[in-house]
Amino acid sequence: MASSQKTNTPAAEFTLPNAEGQPVRLSDYRGKNVVLSFYPADWSPVCTSELSLIQETLDDIRGYNAEVVAVSVDNTYSHRAWAEKQRLSFPLLSDFWPHGAVARQYGVFRENDGISERALFFIDASGMLRDSWVSKDPAIPPGLNIIFDGLERIEGTPQKEASNA
Amino acid sequence: MLDEIIQKTPITKDDWIRGSADAPVTMLEYGDFECPYCGMAFPVLHRLVDEDPETIRLVYRHFPITNIHPRALPTAEAAEAAGAQGKFWEMHDLLFTHQDRLEDEDLLAYADAIGLDIDRFAREMSAGRYRKEVKGNFRKGIQDGVNGTPTIFINRLRYDGPRDYESMRAAIAAILRTERAQRRAA
């Protein structure tokens, strides 16, 4: 499944509030690779969710000069409680209003149920969209290999493996 | 993009295997002893193997989600420490059936209950003797494309379906049918 964003073109710029209500711009991350992760909803009934797996491997992801930015249509209050519950240290951005506007920009908004697809966009340090992945079924999260294969294609194998795993 | 959901790492002699070594069906589980969903999958996976160990084998690898499960790493190490004394599955079963009691003193009690050399167990646990093995499993899980816990592969294909007995039994039967048909065609 493809998104409407073309690879090897500049990734669509956006500004969204994080869980603390502070604005975060995609361009704030220039100089870093970005894993932009759209997910359907906070509080989905899976204990070790996609975001927990990302948190668990965050040191390894950062080994690729990369940061994770997650986006869903939940509001900032929900994000704050969810991040606390799941002990997430990367930003959760709120695409709540205009509802799903950034998901629409990236072509992953589901008009029929008002949430986004489960999707990953790989954006390099210059802000170019290099790769994307969209789940065929939003209930099924991506395997971690998708994230690391995507980062490897942008950055190559990191010099030093993170000690975490 | 079938490649996305194929187990990349081979099963080796270092893996923990329950059932016959040459069973035609291999279920590989990446699990976390503190994860409730793994606890729910436990009786199903074991029933599948124990009913037909000549056909189905289970391989268990650790995938501790330490950020939300503070006992995930010590319990994985405890299973390895028991494994070093030939009692991996005994410890594995006790952990999955006592997920509400996974503190250090509980682990010592389980080690005692299954007849381990307690001094060796305690010594190896406090030295983190098996952390490397657990981390090695975790790294394989990343390569294979773990997408939550438990993640289960059946004959190298990631199984994202429901984890009740009937669904899994049907999935395994379908895989066996397909493989038989492929062999006949070859």
Contacts between the chains, C-beta under 8 A, distances in Angstrom:
chain1	res1	chain2	res2	distance
A	46	B	37	7.6
A	46	B	148	6.1
A	47	B	35	6.3
A	47	B	36	6.1
A	47	B	37	6.1
A	47	B	68	7.4
A	47	B	149	8.0
A	48	B	32	6.9
A	48	B	35	5.7
A	48	B	37	7.2
A	48	B	65	4.8
A	48	B	68	7.1
A	48	B	148	5.2
A	48	B	149	4.4
A	49	B	148	6.9
A	50	B	147	7.1
A	50	B	148	7.2
A	52	B	65	5.4
A	52	B	67	6.4
A	52	B	68	5.7
A	53	B	65	7.2
A	53	B	146	7.0
A	53	B	147	7.2
A	53	B	148	6.8
A	55	B	67	5.0
A	56	B	65	5.4
A	56	B	66	6.7
A	56	B	67	5.5
A	57	B	142	6.6
A	60	B	142	7.6
A	86	B	67	7.9
A	86	B	68	6.3
A	87	B	67	5.2
A	87	B	68	6.0
A	137	B	160	7.9
A	140	B	147	6.9
A	140	B	160	4.9
A	141	B	147	4.6
A	141	B	148	5.9
A	142	B	4	7.9
A	142	B	145	8.0
A	142	B	147	6.1
A	143	B	4	6.3
A	143	B	5	6.6
A	143	B	144	7.4
A	143	B	145	2.5
A	143	B	146	6.3
A	143	B	147	4.6
A	143	B	151	7.8
A	143	B	158	7.0
A	144	B	141	7.2
A	144	B	142	4.6
A	144	B	145	6.2
A	144	B	146	5.6
A	144	B	147	7.1
A	145	B	4	7.1
A	145	B	8	7.4
A	145	B	142	6.6
A	145	B	143	6.2
A	145	B	144	6.9
A	145	B	145	3.8
A	146	B	4	6.4
A	146	B	145	7.0
A	148	B	142	6.1
A	165	B	135	5.6
A	165	B	138	4.6
A	165	B	139	5.4
A	165	B	142	6.9
